[in-house]
Amino acid sequence: MAAEDLREEYAQYLQRFVTAIGEDVEVGAFAKFKGKLIKKLAAEEFGELHTEYHQLAAHYLESLDRGDTINDIVVKEVRELAAKLVLTAPV
């Protein structure tokens, strides 16, 4: 992903964070989202988790398309990464 696109994704994340949490906390601070304690990510942390989430979600969705049996651990990991990014997981 291009650096400019990632900056835009991070800006959207920051907006989602404030909207979903209901308050603006400092980067590195923790807040509750969907019953999980999540840390407000710095741009570098966000980039790493964003890449990891999209790779795992793509793998998961490809597996569903193939009709593979999905391990509950994979579903849990996708949901946890989505929560950290303040996203609604596709599962």
Rosetta blueprint (number, residue, H / E / L):
1 M L
2 A L
3 A H
4 E H
5 D H
6 L H
7 R H
8 E H
9 E H
10 Y H
11 A H
12 Q H
13 Y H
14 L H
15 Q H
16 R H
17 F H
18 V H
19 T H
20 A H
21 I H
22 G L
23 E L
24 D L
25 V L
26 E L
27 V L
28 G L
29 A L
30 F E
31 A E
32 K E
33 F E
34 K L
35 G L
36 K E
37 L E
38 I E
39 K E
40 K L
41 L L
42 A L
43 A H
44 E H
45 E H
46 F H
47 G H
48 E H
49 L H
50 H H
51 T H
52 E H
53 Y H
54 H H
55 Q H
56 L H
57 A H
58 A H
59 H H
60 Y H
61 L H
62 E H
63 S H
64 L H
65 D H
66 R H
67 G L
68 D L
69 T L
70 I L
71 N L
72 D H
73 I H
74 V H
75 V H
76 K H
77 E H
78 V H
79 R H
80 E H
81 L H
82 A H
83 A H
84 K H
85 L L
86 V L
87 L L
88 T L
89 A L
90 P L
91 V L
